[in-house]
Amino acid sequence: MTPAEILDSLFPAGHDVTAEGDLLFGRGTSPGGRVVHVIGATARAPIGIDQAIRLSGAVLAIACSDDDAPILFLVDSASQRMSRRDELLGLSEYLAHLAKSLLLAEARGHRTIGLLYGGSAAGAFISTALACDTLVALPGAHPEVMDLASMARVTKLSIDLLEDKAKTTPVFAPGLDNLVSVGGVAEVWDPQRSLADQLATLLAAPRDHDARATLGAERQGRPKAAAIAGEVAAAARR
């Protein structure tokens, strides 16, 4: 689905979302009359310092507003922009600032939902889609925290060994199915159904904790994380 098709299905009552280059900003109205803030990184464009600070500014403006309207973050990006300029000016700090802006908005009462409809990778993926409180996706999305070739360079393990491990251990493997297995993606939406209805169902569900580790255990993609986190929390309380 294109961004225009996604927005039309999400907001049949209308929206004012407009593009600024490869970024999206605006608001939509759900069929029930609820306002939803929309931001987006589109067209498989990399996210550099200019994009990160513009997105952060939009999120912080929403966080400082009086409404408690949710934020929907549409994501179809490449990796972070690994240019000399961006790296020298502190790209990692800009990406961290964007992620923290989303966490602040959530803490201020704005539910943050990432909708991955295309690609995203590495730091750009972590600071946008994964930084949202809940991440959903459309079929055909292709996320990767790190591709296997890059992982091989970092770990000094052979690509053959990593490919073998990826067959049985989802944390080693890129792709939508693996992100669903480890709990990073909460739901895969059906593009043949109204996205507005699927968003309304998600927003109606109670939300009181980060469920990713629990989902990973239930789906057998990350069987130990929730139990270990629970033991650490219990020990801290003692």
N, CA, C and O of each residue as an XYZ file, in Angstrom:
952
protein
N       0.831     -1.199      0.000
C       0.000      0.000      0.000
C       0.869      1.254      0.000
O       1.927      1.281      0.628
N       0.427      2.278     -0.696
C       1.125      3.554     -0.689
C       0.696      4.352      0.536
O      -0.332      4.040      1.137
N       1.461      5.380      0.922
C       1.029      6.222      2.039
C      -0.370      6.800      1.837
O      -1.149      6.874      2.787
N      -0.695      7.211      0.610
C      -2.023      7.781      0.344
C      -3.114      6.746      0.578
O      -4.154      7.064      1.154
N      -2.888      5.515      0.138
C      -3.875      4.450      0.347
C      -4.014      4.117      1.823
O      -5.119      3.872      2.308
N      -2.909      4.107      2.530
C      -2.945      3.823      3.966
C      -3.736      4.905      4.697
O      -4.591      4.599      5.528
N      -3.454      6.146      4.393
C      -4.140      7.251      5.064
C      -5.632      7.260      4.745
O      -6.447      7.544      5.623
N      -5.998      6.956      3.514
C      -7.419      6.902      3.151
C      -8.136      5.795      3.907
O      -9.281      5.975      4.323
N      -7.478      4.643      4.093
C      -8.097      3.545      4.815
C      -8.145      3.817      6.313
O      -9.078      3.390      6.993
N      -7.150      4.522      6.826
C      -7.123      4.856      8.252
C      -8.138      5.929      8.608
O      -8.760      5.879      9.669
N      -8.302      6.904      7.712
C      -9.115      8.078      8.038
C     -10.129      8.359      6.927
O      -9.986      9.343      6.202
N     -11.136      7.522      6.786
C     -12.149      7.768      5.756
C     -12.911      9.075      5.969
O     -13.502      9.617      5.035
N     -12.891      9.580      7.216
C     -13.549     10.851      7.491
C     -12.692     12.042      7.098
O     -13.160     13.181      7.115
N     -11.431     11.782      6.741
C     -10.573     12.861      6.274
C      -9.333     13.056      7.125
O      -9.282     12.657      8.289
N      -8.326     13.684      6.510
C      -7.086     13.991      7.219
C      -6.443     15.196      6.554
O      -6.818     15.576      5.444
N      -5.460     15.805      7.245
C      -4.730     16.936      6.675
C      -3.237     16.639      6.601
O      -2.413     17.553      6.641
N      -2.890     15.358      6.492
C      -1.486     14.957      6.458
C      -0.863     15.410      5.140
O      -1.396     15.144      4.063
N       0.269     16.096      5.241
C       0.970     16.587      4.061
C       2.429     16.147      4.111
O       2.959     15.809      5.169
N       3.058     16.158      2.954
C       4.439     15.713      2.831
C       5.386     16.902      2.861
O       5.123     17.948      2.269
N       6.495     16.713      3.567
C       7.633     17.635      3.519
C       8.819     16.809      3.052
O       9.519     16.208      3.867
N       9.045     16.776      1.766
C      10.057     15.877      1.236
C       9.630     14.435      1.467
O       8.560     14.023      1.020
N      10.457     13.672      2.160
C      10.143     12.282      2.458
C       9.514     12.102      3.831
O       9.394     10.974      4.310
N       9.110     13.191      4.472
C       8.485     13.131      5.792
C       7.010     13.499      5.691
O       6.600     14.227      4.787
N       6.220     12.988      6.627
C       4.786     13.282      6.683
C       4.438     13.898      8.032
O       4.982     13.514      9.068
N       3.513     14.867      7.998
C       3.047     15.496      9.229
C       1.577     15.876      9.072
O       1.143     16.283      7.995
N       0.824     15.741     10.150
C      -0.570     16.168     10.115
C      -1.414     15.414     11.109
O      -0.903     14.818     12.058
N      -2.712     15.445     10.882
C      -3.653     14.768     11.766
C      -4.761     14.132     10.940
O      -5.091     14.594      9.847
N      -5.316     13.083     11.475
C      -6.465     12.444     10.859
C      -7.571     12.272     11.878
O      -7.346     12.348     13.086
N      -8.775     12.038     11.367
C      -9.934     11.831     12.237
C     -10.478     10.429     12.003
O     -10.822     10.064     10.879
N     -10.552      9.655     13.068
C     -11.066      8.295     12.968
C     -12.571      8.320     12.765
O     -13.203      9.350     13.004
N     -13.169      7.196     12.325
C     -14.622      7.164     12.137
C     -15.399      7.519     13.396
O     -16.519      8.024     13.313
N     -14.814      7.258     14.560
C     -15.486      7.602     15.811
C     -15.272      9.034     16.242
O     -15.753      9.447     17.297
N     -14.551      9.800     15.431
C     -14.326     11.208     15.745
C     -13.052     11.481     16.519
O     -12.784     12.626     16.884
N     -12.258     10.443     16.778
C     -11.036     10.625     17.542
C      -9.930     11.180     16.648
O      -9.737     10.721     15.523
N      -9.213     12.170     17.162
C      -8.092     12.760     16.426
C      -6.842     11.913     16.639
O      -6.576     11.464     17.754
N      -6.084     11.698     15.583
C      -4.828     10.949     15.646
C      -3.745     11.793     14.987
O      -3.890     12.207     13.837
N      -2.665     12.046     15.710
C      -1.522     12.731     15.118
C      -0.775     11.760     14.208
O      -0.628     10.583     14.539
N      -0.310     12.247     13.076
C       0.405     11.401     12.124
C       1.749     12.026     11.790
O       1.828     13.204     11.439
N       2.799     11.235     11.900
C       4.098     11.616     11.373
C       4.601     10.433     10.553
O       4.100      9.318     10.705
N       5.573     10.659      9.697
C       6.024      9.547      8.870
C       7.381      9.775      8.257
O       7.799     10.909      8.022
N       8.058      8.681      8.004
C       9.312      8.662      7.251
C       9.069      7.703      6.091
O       8.843      6.512      6.309
N       9.112      8.208      4.867
C       8.610      7.453      3.726
C       9.644      7.301      2.611
O      10.751      7.836      2.676
N       9.238      6.552      1.589
C       9.958      6.439      0.310
C      11.316      5.774      0.432
O      12.191      6.009     -0.401
N      11.508      4.953      1.447
C      12.774      4.248      1.666
C      13.958      5.207      1.738
O      15.081      4.835      1.399
N      13.715      6.426      2.173
C      14.786      7.407      2.284
C      15.539      7.210      3.594
O      14.920      6.878      4.605
N      16.849      7.403      3.607
C      17.604      7.300      4.852
C      17.248      8.449      5.793
O      16.818      9.515      5.352
N      17.429      8.222      7.076
C      17.148      9.253      8.071
C      18.472      9.815      8.573
O      19.258      9.122      9.220
N      18.700     11.092      8.258
C      19.892     11.779      8.725
C      19.550     12.761      9.820
O      18.447     12.735     10.366
N      20.501     13.636     10.145
C      20.265     14.563     11.250
C      19.128     15.539     10.932
O      18.385     15.925     11.834
N      18.981     15.941      9.677
C      17.931     16.893      9.325
C      16.546     16.277      9.500
O      15.634     16.919     10.020
N      16.398     15.037      9.065
C      15.117     14.357      9.214
C      14.839     14.049     10.700
O      13.718     14.225     11.178
N      15.862     13.595     11.407
C      15.665     13.213     12.812
C      15.243     14.401     13.662
O      14.356     14.276     14.506
N      15.873     15.559     13.445
C      15.529     16.707     14.288
C      14.157     17.257     13.923
O      13.447     17.763     14.792
N      13.771     17.168     12.653
C      12.437     17.632     12.262
C      11.370     16.721     12.849
O      10.353     17.202     13.348
N      11.590     15.406     12.794
C      10.645     14.466     13.382
C      10.571     14.649     14.896
O       9.486     14.622     15.478
N      11.724     14.835     15.528
C      11.746     15.036     16.983
C      10.960     16.276     17.375
O      10.203     16.263     18.346
N      11.146     17.355     16.610
C      10.429     18.583     16.916
C       8.923     18.403     16.838
O       8.184     18.940     17.663
N       8.467     17.642     15.838
C       7.034     17.396     15.701
C       6.515     16.571     16.874
O       5.446     16.860     17.412
N       7.255     15.559     17.267
C       6.834     14.722     18.395
C       6.800     15.529     19.688
O       5.860     15.401     20.472
N       7.811     16.354     19.918
C       7.854     17.143     21.142
C       6.725     18.164     21.188
O       6.179     18.435     22.257
N       6.369     18.734     20.036
C       5.241     19.665     20.000
C       3.951     18.968     20.408
O       3.123     19.537     21.120
N       3.789     17.728     19.950
C       2.609     16.950     20.339
C       2.667     16.628     21.823
O       1.656     16.719     22.520
N       3.848     16.250     22.310
C       3.995     15.903     23.724
C       3.655     17.073     24.636
O       3.173     16.878     25.751
N       3.906     18.285     24.162
C       3.632     19.478     24.967
C       2.196     19.976     24.831
O       1.793     20.909     25.526
N       1.425     19.358     23.940
C       0.048     19.793     23.743
C      -0.844     19.269     24.860
O      -0.462     18.367     25.607
N      -2.037     19.847     24.962
C      -2.959     19.476     26.033
C      -3.783     18.236     25.709
O      -4.370     17.630     26.605
N      -3.832     17.854     24.435
C      -4.658     16.696     24.102
C      -3.915     15.402     24.446
O      -2.706     15.403     24.674
N      -4.653     14.323     24.478
C      -4.035     13.016     24.732
C      -4.155     12.129     23.495
O      -4.200     10.902     23.595
N      -4.207     12.770     22.332
C      -4.391     12.036     21.083
C      -3.170     11.170     20.789
O      -2.039     11.585     21.039
N      -3.393      9.985     20.267
C      -2.274      9.095     19.950
C      -1.459      9.605     18.769
O      -1.916     10.432     17.980
N      -0.247      9.092     18.673
C       0.645      9.400     17.551
C       0.806      8.134     16.720
O       1.166      7.080     17.244
N       0.538      8.243     15.431
C       0.752      7.139     14.501
C       1.951      7.482     13.632
O       1.950      8.496     12.935
N       2.969      6.639     13.673
C       4.229      6.882     12.966
C       4.324      5.900     11.799
O       4.561      4.710     12.008
N       4.141      6.393     10.569
C       4.265      5.561      9.380
C       5.746      5.441      9.012
O       6.461      6.441      8.953
N       6.196      4.213      8.768
C       7.629      3.998      8.546
C       7.878      3.188      7.281
O       7.384      2.071      7.122
N       8.655      3.784      6.389
C       9.230      3.090      5.234
C      10.525      3.811      4.920
O      10.547      4.735      4.106
N      11.596      3.397      5.558
C      12.861      4.105      5.431
C      13.981      3.137      5.079
O      13.820      1.919      5.154
N      15.105      3.698      4.700
C      16.324      2.907      4.604
C      16.971      2.924      5.983
O      16.289      3.131      6.986
N      18.246      2.715      6.038
C      18.980      2.830      7.287
C      19.173      4.307      7.622
O      18.653      5.175      6.920
N      19.910      4.596      8.682
C      20.295      5.980      8.948
C      21.252      6.451      7.848
O      21.926      5.650      7.201
N      21.290      7.770      7.656
C      22.138      8.325      6.597
C      23.603      8.315      7.059
O      24.000      9.124      7.898
N      24.382      7.415      6.519
C      25.765      7.245      6.977
C      26.727      8.072      6.129
O      27.661      7.546      5.523
N      26.474      9.377      6.105
C      27.366     10.289      5.391
C      28.385     10.856      6.376
O      28.173     10.830      7.588
N      29.473     11.358      5.850
C      30.504     11.960      6.701
C      29.924     13.134      7.497
O      30.184     13.276      8.692
N      29.137     13.970      6.819
C      28.539     15.128      7.501
C      27.674     14.704      8.668
O      27.812     15.224      9.776
N      26.783     13.761      8.422
C      25.858     13.351      9.482
C      26.595     12.703     10.649
O      26.274     12.959     11.810
N      27.573     11.872     10.344
C      28.322     11.217     11.411
C      29.116     12.225     12.231
O      29.137     12.142     13.459
N      29.770     13.180     11.567
C      30.572     14.166     12.293
C      29.716     15.096     13.153
O      30.173     15.586     14.185
N      28.489     15.334     12.731
C      27.593     16.208     13.502
C      26.817     15.456     14.587
O      25.970     16.039     15.264
N      27.108     14.160     14.752
C      26.520     13.427     15.875
C      25.213     12.741     15.560
O      24.247     12.867     16.312
N      25.170     12.016     14.455
C      23.928     11.360     14.043
C      23.348     10.474     15.137
O      22.133     10.449     15.333
N      24.198      9.750     15.847
C      23.685      8.853     16.890
C      22.933      9.625     17.968
O      21.943      9.132     18.509
N      23.398     10.836     18.284
C      22.706     11.646     19.289
C      21.357     12.134     18.767
O      20.386     12.197     19.521
N      21.291     12.474     17.502
C      20.028     12.899     16.912
C      19.006     11.757     16.922
O      17.834     11.964     17.234
N      19.467     10.554     16.577
C      18.569      9.401     16.575
C      18.112      9.070     17.997
O      16.949      8.734     18.219
N      19.036      9.168     18.958
C      18.663      8.925     20.352
C      17.645      9.965     20.819
O      16.716      9.643     21.560
N      17.822     11.203     20.387
C      16.886     12.268     20.744
C      15.496     11.973     20.189
O      14.496     12.211     20.866
N      15.426     11.461     18.971
C      14.138     11.108     18.380
C      13.469      9.995     19.182
O      12.278     10.074     19.485
N      14.229      8.963     19.525
C      13.661      7.868     20.309
C      13.168      8.363     21.667
O      12.088      7.978     22.114
N      13.952      9.208     22.318
C      13.550      9.724     23.632
C      12.341     10.652     23.525
O      11.533     10.729     24.450
N      12.216     11.352     22.405
C      11.038     12.202     22.204
C       9.766     11.353     22.159
O       8.740     11.735     22.723
N       9.836     10.213     21.493
C       8.684      9.311     21.447
C       8.374      8.745     22.826
O       7.205      8.611     23.189
N       9.404      8.412     23.597
C       9.190      7.917     24.956
C       8.556      9.002     25.828
O       7.686      8.706     26.648
N       8.982     10.244     25.658
C       8.391     11.344     26.425
C       6.926     11.534     26.064
O       6.084     11.720     26.942
N       6.622     11.487     24.766
C       5.227     11.643     24.350
C       4.356     10.556     24.980
O       3.247     10.831     25.438
N       4.859      9.334     25.001
C       4.119      8.234     25.636
C       3.904      8.515     27.118
O       2.813      8.296     27.643
N       4.936      8.996     27.787
C       4.826      9.293     29.214
C       3.861     10.435     29.489
O       3.267     10.508     30.565
N       3.704     11.333     28.510
C       2.786     12.465     28.671
C       1.363     12.115     28.252
O       0.509     13.000     28.196
N       1.091     10.852     27.960
C      -0.275     10.418     27.687
C      -0.640     10.234     26.239
O      -1.811     10.015     25.928
N       0.332     10.314     25.331
C       0.069     10.117     23.907
C       0.514      8.716     23.507
O       1.711      8.438     23.423
N      -0.438      7.850     23.266
C      -0.080      6.510     22.811
C       0.727      6.595     21.517
O       0.320      7.308     20.600
N       1.838      5.904     21.414
C       2.662      5.935     20.212
C       2.594      4.586     19.513
O       2.888      3.549     20.108
N       2.203      4.614     18.244
C       2.031      3.390     17.456
C       2.820      3.535     16.162
O       2.595      4.471     15.395
N       3.733      2.618     15.922
C       4.455      2.587     14.666
C       3.736      1.679     13.687
O       3.293      0.590     14.051
N       3.621      2.124     12.457
C       3.029      1.308     11.393
C       4.093      1.130     10.312
O       4.350      2.042      9.526
N       4.702     -0.042     10.280
C       5.752     -0.349      9.317
C       5.097     -0.916      8.065
O       4.523     -2.005      8.092
N       5.188     -0.174      6.976
C       4.547     -0.642      5.745
C       5.553     -0.921      4.638
O       5.184     -1.405      3.568
N       6.819     -0.618      4.892
C       7.872     -0.854      3.913
C       9.109     -1.372      4.608
O       9.038     -2.287      5.428
N      10.237     -0.787      4.279
C      11.485     -1.222      4.882
C      11.927     -0.299      5.991
O      11.407      0.806      6.147
N      12.889     -0.764      6.757
C      13.591      0.061      7.737
C      14.715     -0.780      8.298
O      14.607     -2.003      8.387
N      15.799     -0.114      8.676
C      16.960     -0.883      9.104
C      17.792     -0.101     10.116
O      17.794      1.130     10.145
N      18.489     -0.859     10.933
C      19.534     -0.352     11.821
C      19.029      0.786     12.711
O      17.926      0.716     13.253
N      19.847      1.840     12.857
C      19.488      2.922     13.774
C      18.216      3.635     13.399
O      17.494      4.107     14.278
N      17.919      3.728     12.111
C      16.670      4.369     11.696
C      15.465      3.565     12.165
O      14.454      4.138     12.571
N      15.567      2.263     12.112
C      14.480      1.391     12.561
C      14.300      1.476     14.076
O      13.178      1.562     14.574
N      15.417      1.451     14.800
C      15.363      1.472     16.262
C      14.785      2.786     16.770
O      14.018      2.786     17.732
N      15.136      3.901     16.146
C      14.729      5.211     16.666
C      13.354      5.652     16.187
O      12.853      6.683     16.636
N      12.734      4.899     15.289
C      11.399      5.261     14.801
C      10.408      4.165     15.173
O       9.717      4.275     16.186
N      10.331      3.120     14.373
C       9.331      2.073     14.571
C       9.466      1.395     15.926
O       8.479      1.255     16.648
N      10.693      0.965     16.285
C      10.877      0.237     17.532
C      10.805      1.137     18.758
O      10.608      0.643     19.869
N      10.959      2.441     18.582
C      10.853      3.355     19.713
C       9.405      3.644     20.086
O       9.139      4.196     21.153
N       8.477      3.281     19.226
C       7.059      3.453     19.546
C       6.633      2.402     20.564
O       7.216      1.321     20.643
N       5.628      2.730     21.325
C       5.143      1.813     22.363
C       4.633      0.514     21.758
O       4.857     -0.561     22.315
N       3.954      0.603     20.631
C       3.429     -0.572     19.941
C       3.799     -0.468     18.472
O       3.671      0.593     17.862
N       4.261     -1.580     17.908
C       4.613     -1.613     16.494
C       3.733     -2.626     15.779
O       3.653     -3.788     16.178
N       3.077     -2.175     14.721
C       2.302     -3.063     13.855
C       2.889     -2.948     12.451
O       3.670     -2.041     12.164
N       2.504     -3.875     11.587
C       3.076     -3.886     10.242
C       2.034     -4.329      9.239
O       1.011     -4.912      9.597
N       2.302     -4.050      8.000
C       1.510     -4.561      6.891
C       2.299     -5.653      6.180
O       3.529     -5.606      6.168
N       1.620     -6.637      5.586
C       2.335     -7.687      4.850
C       3.263     -7.073      3.804
O       2.910     -6.099      3.140
N       4.437     -7.648      3.669
C       5.404     -7.124      2.724
C       6.425     -6.196      3.349
O       7.422     -5.855      2.712
N       6.191     -5.779      4.594
C       7.190     -4.967      5.290
C       8.453     -5.802      5.491
O       8.380     -7.018      5.667
N       9.597     -5.148      5.465
C      10.838     -5.909      5.575
C      11.833     -5.176      6.484
O      12.735     -4.490      6.003
N      11.659     -5.327      7.795
C      12.563     -4.679      8.747
C      13.814     -5.518      8.986
O      13.805     -6.735      8.806
N      14.877     -4.856      9.389
C      16.081     -5.556      9.819
C      16.876     -4.648     10.745
O      17.264     -3.539     10.377
N      17.107     -5.142     11.947
C      17.956     -4.394     12.867
C      19.389     -4.417     12.344
O      20.089     -3.405     12.387
N      19.822     -5.577     11.851
C      21.139     -5.689     11.216
C      21.091     -6.849     10.240
O      20.659     -7.946     10.595
N      21.534     -6.614      9.013
C      21.544     -7.706      8.047
C      22.675     -8.679      8.391
O      23.621     -8.329      9.098
N      22.558     -9.887      7.884
C      23.505    -10.928      8.275
C      24.932    -10.621      7.823
O      25.886    -10.975      8.516
N      25.089     -9.971      6.680
C      26.435     -9.631      6.228
C      27.113     -8.661      7.204
O      28.290     -8.817      7.528
N      26.360     -7.664      7.665
C      26.907     -6.726      8.653
C      27.165     -7.431      9.976
O      28.173     -7.178     10.637
N      26.250     -8.316     10.359
C      26.424     -9.061     11.596
C      27.690     -9.918     11.553
O      28.396    -10.053     12.552
N      27.961    -10.489     10.388
C      29.162    -11.312     10.241
C      30.416    -10.463     10.430
O      31.381    -10.912     11.050
N      30.409     -9.240      9.901
C      31.574     -8.365     10.052
C      31.781     -7.980     11.509
O      32.920     -7.916     11.971
N      30.699     -7.722     12.242
C      30.796     -7.279     13.631
C      31.189     -8.431     14.557
O      32.052     -8.269     15.419
N      30.562     -9.580     14.379
C      30.787    -10.705     15.290
C      31.987    -11.561     14.912
O      32.459    -12.362     15.717
N      32.488    -11.391     13.668
C      33.572    -12.216     13.131
C      33.154    -13.676     12.943
O      34.001    -14.557     12.791
N      31.851    -13.922     12.953
C      31.335    -15.250     12.650
C      31.078    -15.342     11.150
O      30.807    -14.336     10.495
N      31.165    -16.534     10.623
C      30.980    -16.693      9.181
C      29.526    -16.472      8.804
O      28.621    -16.723      9.600
N      29.310    -16.003      7.592
C      27.950    -15.784      7.109
C      27.201    -17.104      7.050
O      25.993    -17.136      7.286
N      27.898    -18.199      6.739
C      27.244    -19.509      6.694
C      26.726    -19.904      8.073
O      25.619    -20.428      8.195
N      27.517    -19.656      9.103
C      27.091    -19.987     10.469
C      25.883    -19.151     10.876
O      24.938    -19.672     11.468
N      25.909    -17.857     10.562
C      24.791    -16.987     10.915
C      23.528    -17.363     10.151
O      22.432    -17.327     10.710
N      23.672    -17.722      8.882
C      22.505    -18.153      8.109
C      21.918    -19.424      8.700
O      20.699    -19.591      8.715
N      22.765    -20.323      9.186
C      22.288    -21.554      9.807
C      21.555    -21.245     11.106
O      20.496    -21.815     11.369
N      22.104    -20.353     11.920
C      21.462    -19.981     13.185
C      20.141    -19.255     12.943
O      19.190    -19.409     13.709
N      20.089    -18.465     11.874
C      18.883    -17.697     11.574
C      17.690    -18.588     11.245
O      16.541    -18.163     11.369
N      17.959    -19.814     10.828
C      16.873    -20.739     10.490
C      16.096    -21.175     11.726
O      14.916    -21.511     11.627
N      16.746    -21.172     12.891
C      16.100    -21.667     14.113
C      16.012    -20.621     15.218
O      15.287    -20.818     16.193
N      16.734    -19.516     15.083
C      16.764    -18.505     16.136
C      16.388    -17.158     15.539
O      17.223    -16.525     14.893
N      15.159    -16.704     15.735
C      14.690    -15.487     15.067
C      15.492    -14.236     15.378
O      15.537    -13.319     14.559
N      16.131    -14.175     16.549
C      16.872    -12.951     16.880
C      18.048    -12.743     15.946
O      18.563    -11.628     15.858
N      18.488    -13.770     15.251
C      19.596    -13.634     14.317
C      19.144    -13.184     12.932
O      19.974    -12.813     12.102
N      17.858    -13.211     12.678
C      17.403    -13.101     11.294
C      16.583    -11.835     11.056
O      15.757    -11.466     11.891
N      16.807    -11.168      9.923
C      15.960    -10.032      9.545
C      14.634    -10.529      8.989
O      14.439    -11.728      8.788
N      13.727     -9.591      8.744
C      12.465     -9.944      8.114
C      11.286     -9.848      9.054
O      11.433     -9.940     10.273
N      10.111     -9.661      8.471
C       8.896     -9.438      9.240
C       8.529    -10.631     10.116
O       8.216    -10.452     11.293
N       8.562    -11.839      9.568
C       8.165    -13.015     10.348
C       9.009    -13.159     11.606
O       8.494    -13.531     12.660
N      10.296    -12.867     11.505
C      11.175    -12.990     12.661
C      10.906    -11.905     13.694
O      10.974    -12.163     14.896
N      10.597    -10.682     13.233
C      10.267     -9.613     14.182
C       8.957     -9.902     14.897
O       8.791     -9.534     16.060
N       8.019    -10.560     14.209
C       6.784    -10.983     14.858
C       7.089    -12.048     15.909
O       6.548    -11.998     17.013
N       7.948    -13.006     15.578
C       8.264    -14.107     16.487
C       8.890    -13.617     17.792
O       8.571    -14.133     18.863
N       9.773    -12.628     17.711
C      10.438    -12.156     18.928
C       9.600    -11.120     19.676
O      10.017    -10.646     20.733
N       8.438    -10.764     19.154
C       7.551     -9.833     19.837
C       7.763     -8.381     19.486
O       7.067     -7.512     20.013
N       8.720     -8.091     18.596
C       8.950     -6.699     18.214
C       7.777     -6.103     17.464
O       7.457     -4.927     17.639
N       7.136     -6.902     16.633
C       5.915     -6.500     15.929
C       4.730     -7.149     16.630
O       4.641     -8.374     16.699
N       3.827     -6.337     17.147
C       2.696     -6.862     17.910
C       1.662     -7.519     17.013
O       1.142     -8.583     17.346
N       1.357     -6.897     15.877
C       0.315     -7.389     14.990
C       0.702     -7.126     13.541
O       1.401     -6.158     13.242
N       0.247     -7.985     12.654
C       0.323     -7.724     11.220
C      -1.099     -7.463     10.759
O      -1.954     -8.345     10.836
N      -1.350     -6.259     10.280
C      -2.703     -5.874      9.886
C      -3.040     -6.415      8.501
O      -2.167     -6.672      7.672
N      -4.325     -6.574      8.290
C      -4.842     -7.081      7.023
C      -5.201     -5.903      6.119
O      -6.151     -5.176      6.409
N      -4.463     -5.703      5.034
C      -4.749     -4.554      4.172
C      -6.073     -4.652      3.423
O      -6.544     -3.665      2.859
N      -6.679     -5.850      3.415
C      -7.983     -6.013      2.762
C      -9.129     -5.548      3.652
O     -10.257     -5.393      3.186
N      -8.842     -5.327      4.930
C      -9.846     -4.827      5.872
C      -9.579     -3.351      6.151
O      -8.516     -2.824      5.822
N     -10.551     -2.703      6.757
C     -10.402     -1.292      7.109
C      -9.264     -1.118      8.116
O      -9.288     -1.713      9.194
N      -8.280     -0.313      7.767
C      -7.209     -0.026      8.728
C      -7.739      0.811      9.885
O      -7.218      0.741     10.997
N      -8.778      1.605      9.620
C      -9.387      2.396     10.685
C      -9.944      1.491     11.774
O      -9.775      1.770     12.961
N     -10.608      0.404     11.377
C     -11.165     -0.527     12.355
C     -10.063     -1.226     13.148
O     -10.192     -1.433     14.355
N      -8.981     -1.586     12.459
C      -7.887     -2.275     13.147
C      -7.161     -1.335     14.107
O      -6.716     -1.757     15.174
N      -7.042     -0.066     13.729
C      -6.449      0.913     14.634
C      -7.344      1.139     15.844
O      -6.853      1.236     16.968
N      -8.647      1.222     15.626
C      -9.583      1.433     16.736
C      -9.523      0.275     17.725
O      -9.563      0.493     18.936
N      -9.427     -0.948     17.223
C      -9.329     -2.114     18.103
C      -8.053     -2.051     18.936
O      -8.067     -2.349     20.131
N      -6.964     -1.667     18.305
C      -5.700     -1.566     19.026
C      -5.761     -0.494     20.105
O      -5.306     -0.712     21.228
N      -6.317      0.649     19.772
C      -6.381      1.740     20.746
C      -7.343      1.443     21.896
O      -7.199      1.987     22.991
N      -8.314      0.585     21.641
C      -9.285      0.248     22.686
C      -8.722     -0.739     23.695
O      -9.239     -0.847     24.807
N      -7.682     -1.452     23.330
C      -7.103     -2.451     24.226
C      -6.337     -1.752     25.345
O      -5.632     -0.776     25.090
N      -6.466     -2.239     26.586
C      -5.722     -1.620     27.701
C      -4.225     -1.771     27.491
O      -3.756     -2.765     26.937
N      -3.493     -0.780     27.938
C      -2.037     -0.784     27.752
C      -1.380     -0.312     29.045
O      -1.437      0.873     29.374
N      -0.754     -1.237     29.783
C      -0.143     -0.820     31.042
C       1.304     -1.274     31.194
O       1.931     -1.003     32.218
N       1.844     -1.963     30.187
C       3.247     -2.362     30.264
C       3.754     -2.723     28.871
O       2.977     -2.931     27.940
N       5.075     -2.792     28.757
C       5.696     -3.191     27.495
C       5.537     -4.701     27.342
O       6.098     -5.472     28.122
N       4.771     -5.121     26.334
C       4.428     -6.535     26.188
C       5.345     -7.288     25.242
O       5.094     -8.461     24.964
N       6.398     -6.659     24.736
C       7.198     -7.301     23.698
C       7.883     -8.581     24.169
O       7.901     -9.581     23.452
N       8.444     -8.545     25.369
C       9.110     -9.750     25.860
C       8.092    -10.866     26.101
O       8.376    -12.032     25.831
N       6.915    -10.515     26.606
C       5.868    -11.506     26.830
C       5.407    -12.122     25.510
O       5.219    -13.335     25.415
N       5.226    -11.277     24.493
C       4.837    -11.798     23.184
C       5.921    -12.710     22.619
O       5.617    -13.740     22.017
N       7.178    -12.336     22.810
C       8.274    -13.163     22.326
C       8.283    -14.530     22.976
O       8.602    -15.526     22.326
N       7.935    -14.590     24.264
C       7.867    -15.875     24.954
C       6.687    -16.702     24.458
O       6.818    -17.903     24.226
N       5.538    -16.058     24.297
C       4.348    -16.770     23.825
C       4.548    -17.331     22.421
O       4.033    -18.399     22.092
N       5.301    -16.604     21.597
C       5.501    -17.015     20.207
C       6.757    -17.867     20.028
O       7.080    -18.280     18.914
N       7.455    -18.123     21.121
C       8.650    -18.970     21.127
C       9.802    -18.407     20.312
O      10.709    -19.141     19.919
N       9.766    -17.108     20.058
C      10.863    -16.494     19.336
C      11.927    -15.936     20.255
O      13.092    -15.812     19.877
N      11.509    -15.597     21.485
C      12.436    -15.070     22.495
C      11.978    -15.630     23.841
O      11.387    -14.906     24.643
N      12.244    -16.909     24.094
C      11.610    -17.607     25.216
C      12.097    -17.203     26.601
O      11.400    -17.483     27.576
N      13.242    -16.568     26.740
C      13.808    -16.313     28.057
C      13.695    -14.872     28.539
O      13.767    -14.625     29.743
N      13.519    -13.921     27.637
C      13.626    -12.511     28.008
C      12.620    -12.105     29.082
O      12.990    -11.440     30.049
N      11.354    -12.494     28.928
C      10.322    -12.069     29.891
C      10.599    -12.638     31.273
O      10.456    -11.938     32.275
N      10.998    -13.911     31.333
C      11.267    -14.541     32.625
C      12.457    -13.892     33.318
O      12.411    -13.637     34.521
N      13.508    -13.626     32.578
C      14.696    -13.010     33.165
C      14.399    -11.586     33.624
O      14.817    -11.178     34.708
N      13.668    -10.822     32.787
C      13.300     -9.463     33.177
C      12.445     -9.472     34.437
O      12.586     -8.604     35.298
N      11.556    -10.460     34.541
C      10.733    -10.575     35.738
C      11.550    -10.857     36.985
O      11.273    -10.309     38.052
N      12.560    -11.713     36.852
C      13.422    -12.017     37.994
C      14.241    -10.793     38.413
O      14.426    -10.536     39.602
N      14.727    -10.045     37.421
C      15.491     -8.830     37.747
C      14.614     -7.807     38.455
O      15.043     -7.187     39.427
N      13.383     -7.626     37.972
C      12.465     -6.679     38.597
C      12.127     -7.098     40.013
O      12.073     -6.260     40.914
N      11.897     -8.399     40.221
C      11.578     -8.900     41.546
C      12.749     -8.682     42.501
O      12.555     -8.292     43.652
N      13.980     -8.940     42.011
C      15.150     -8.736     42.850
C      15.325     -7.260     43.208
O      15.724     -6.930     44.324
N      15.024     -6.376     42.254
C      15.149     -4.939     42.526
C      14.137     -4.496     43.583
O      14.440     -3.659     44.433
N      12.934     -5.066     43.521
C      11.918     -4.702     44.511
C      12.287     -5.192     45.899
O      11.974     -4.544     46.897
N      12.953     -6.340     45.962
C      13.379     -6.863     47.265
C      14.483     -6.018     47.883
O      14.953     -6.322     48.979
